[in-house]
Amino acid sequence: MTTHLALLRGINVSGHNMIKMDALKTALEQIGFLNVSTYIQSGNVFVTTPEESPTKVGFLIKQEIYKTFGHDVPVVVIGKVDLEVCLINNPFLKEKDVDTKKLYVSFVSMELKNERIHDLKISKIKPDQVHIDQSRIYIKYDISPAKTRLDNNYIEKNLNVISTIRNWNTVNKLFELFETND
């Protein structure tokens, strides 16, 4: 059995794609996922299944959300090791006096080469900073994610991937929850 973390993009935001977490939990249990648990309303879902492929798990979740709730929701599925590597590899944590409230991670649907950073057109997002590490983009916002063009839509358009962003506190909390769900 494998525990996966499904990161749903764009649910329960400004009244769009509304899904109650209890209803989502029930729907996923009905299609065979075990130990389904959620964290906050923005779509962080732990599931346990004999299925090892994150891609297959993401497809099943996406399909069930559409069937049950009528929402076409992008899903990125990651494992505990990927989240642990994420916590270790954030280059912005090496900076002295870094404000972790400005740190975010975009989890993307495919592994990216470091050269792809040029596709993000850095000059258009400055003074925000980014670093690509496999299927993660570490982000350090200069002010806040509300005052930038560097959002999921920008990342998806420029890199042709699915992107879902989480703040650094949430990333840490998700890892803690992974520890208790394993």
C-alpha positions as CSV (number, residue, x, y, z in Angstrom):
1,M,0.0,0.0,0.0
2,T,1.2,3.5,-0.9
3,T,0.2,6.8,0.6
4,H,0.0,9.6,-1.9
5,L,-0.7,13.3,-1.5
6,A,-3.0,14.8,-4.1
7,L,-2.7,18.6,-4.5
8,L,-5.8,19.9,-6.2
9,R,-5.6,23.2,-8.0
10,G,-8.2,25.9,-7.8
11,I,-10.9,24.5,-5.6
12,N,-12.8,26.6,-3.0
13,V,-11.3,29.8,-4.3
14,S,-13.5,32.9,-4.4
15,G,-16.7,30.8,-4.7
16,H,-15.5,28.7,-7.6
17,N,-15.1,24.9,-7.8
18,M,-16.7,24.5,-4.4
19,I,-16.1,21.1,-2.9
20,K,-16.7,20.2,0.7
21,M,-13.9,18.2,2.1
22,D,-16.2,15.6,3.7
23,A,-18.0,15.0,0.4
24,L,-14.6,14.7,-1.4
25,K,-13.4,12.2,1.2
26,T,-16.6,10.1,0.8
27,A,-16.4,10.2,-3.0
28,L,-12.8,9.0,-2.9
29,E,-13.5,6.3,-0.4
30,Q,-16.3,5.0,-2.6
31,I,-13.9,4.4,-5.5
32,G,-11.6,2.4,-3.3
33,F,-9.1,4.8,-1.7
34,L,-8.3,4.1,1.9
35,N,-7.3,6.3,4.8
36,V,-8.5,9.4,2.9
37,S,-7.8,12.6,4.9
38,T,-7.7,16.2,3.9
39,Y,-5.9,19.3,5.1
40,I,-7.6,22.7,4.9
41,Q,-10.2,23.6,2.2
42,S,-7.7,24.3,-0.6
43,G,-7.4,20.7,-1.7
44,N,-4.7,18.7,0.0
45,V,-5.8,15.1,0.1
46,F,-4.0,12.0,1.4
47,V,-5.0,8.7,0.0
48,T,-3.7,5.2,0.5
49,T,-4.0,2.6,-2.3
50,P,-2.3,-0.4,-3.8
51,E,-1.7,1.8,-6.9
52,E,1.9,3.0,-6.9
53,S,1.7,5.3,-9.9
54,P,1.1,8.9,-8.9
55,T,-0.1,9.6,-12.5
56,K,-2.8,6.9,-12.3
57,V,-3.8,8.1,-8.8
58,G,-4.1,11.7,-10.0
59,F,-6.2,10.5,-13.0
60,L,-8.6,8.6,-10.8
61,I,-9.1,11.5,-8.4
62,K,-9.5,14.0,-11.3
63,Q,-12.1,11.7,-12.9
64,E,-14.0,11.2,-9.7
65,I,-14.1,14.9,-8.9
66,Y,-15.5,15.6,-12.4
67,K,-18.1,12.7,-12.1
68,T,-19.2,13.6,-8.6
69,F,-18.9,17.4,-8.5
70,G,-18.8,18.5,-12.2
71,H,-15.5,20.3,-11.8
72,D,-12.5,19.9,-14.1
73,V,-9.8,20.2,-11.4
74,P,-6.1,19.8,-12.2
75,V,-4.4,17.3,-9.8
76,V,-0.7,16.9,-9.0
77,V,0.2,13.8,-6.9
78,I,3.4,13.5,-4.9
79,G,4.9,11.1,-2.5
80,K,6.4,11.5,0.9
81,V,10.0,11.3,-0.4
82,D,9.3,14.1,-2.9
83,L,7.9,16.3,-0.2
84,E,10.9,15.6,2.0
85,V,13.3,16.5,-0.8
86,C,11.3,19.7,-1.3
87,L,11.9,20.7,2.3
88,I,15.6,19.9,2.1
89,N,16.3,21.5,-1.3
90,N,14.7,25.0,-0.9
91,P,17.6,27.3,-1.9
92,F,16.0,30.3,-0.3
93,L,16.3,28.8,3.1
94,K,20.1,29.3,2.9
95,E,19.6,33.1,2.8
96,K,20.2,34.9,6.1
97,D,17.0,36.2,7.7
98,V,14.8,34.9,5.0
99,D,11.1,35.7,5.5
100,T,9.4,32.2,5.2
101,K,6.1,33.9,4.7
102,K,7.3,34.9,1.2
103,L,8.3,31.4,0.3
104,Y,6.1,29.2,-1.8
105,V,6.4,26.0,-3.9
106,S,4.8,25.3,-7.2
107,F,4.4,21.6,-7.7
108,V,4.3,20.8,-11.4
109,S,3.0,17.8,-13.3
110,M,6.3,16.8,-14.9
111,E,10.0,17.0,-14.2
112,L,11.7,20.1,-15.5
113,K,15.2,20.7,-16.6
114,N,17.0,23.6,-14.9
115,E,17.3,25.4,-18.3
116,R,13.5,25.7,-18.4
117,I,13.9,28.6,-16.0
118,H,14.4,30.8,-19.1
119,D,10.9,29.9,-20.2
120,L,9.6,31.7,-17.2
121,K,10.9,35.0,-18.6
122,I,12.4,36.1,-15.3
123,S,12.6,39.7,-16.3
124,K,8.8,39.8,-16.4
125,I,8.4,38.5,-12.8
126,K,11.2,40.4,-11.1
127,P,11.7,41.2,-8.3
128,D,10.2,37.8,-7.5
129,Q,12.7,35.0,-7.6
130,V,12.4,31.3,-8.7
131,H,14.5,28.2,-8.7
132,I,13.5,25.0,-10.6
133,D,14.3,21.6,-8.9
134,Q,12.8,18.7,-10.8
135,S,9.0,18.8,-10.4
136,R,9.1,21.8,-8.1
137,I,9.6,25.5,-8.6
138,Y,10.7,27.3,-5.4
139,I,9.3,30.8,-5.3
140,K,10.3,33.8,-3.2
141,Y,7.8,36.6,-3.7
142,D,9.1,40.1,-3.2
143,I,5.8,41.3,-1.7
144,S,3.1,38.7,-1.9
145,P,1.5,36.2,-4.3
146,A,-1.5,38.6,-4.6
147,K,0.8,41.3,-6.1
148,T,2.6,39.4,-8.8
149,R,2.1,37.9,-12.2
150,L,3.9,34.7,-11.1
151,D,0.9,32.5,-10.4
152,N,-0.3,29.1,-11.6
153,N,-1.6,30.5,-14.8
154,Y,1.7,32.2,-15.6
155,I,3.7,29.0,-14.9
156,E,1.3,26.8,-16.8
157,K,1.3,29.0,-19.9
158,N,5.1,29.4,-20.0
159,L,6.1,25.9,-19.1
160,N,3.1,23.9,-20.5
161,V,2.6,22.0,-17.2
162,I,-0.1,21.8,-14.5
163,S,1.0,23.9,-11.5
164,T,-0.4,24.1,-8.0
165,I,1.2,26.4,-5.5
166,R,1.5,26.0,-1.7
167,N,3.0,28.4,0.9
168,W,6.0,27.2,2.9
169,N,4.0,26.7,6.1
170,T,1.5,24.4,4.3
171,V,4.4,22.4,2.7
172,N,5.8,21.8,6.2
173,K,2.5,20.9,7.7
174,L,1.8,18.5,4.8
175,F,5.0,16.7,5.6
176,E,4.1,16.4,9.2
177,L,0.8,14.9,8.2
178,F,2.5,12.5,5.8
179,E,4.4,11.3,8.8
180,T,1.2,10.5,10.7
181,N,-0.6,9.0,7.6
182,D,2.2,6.6,6.8
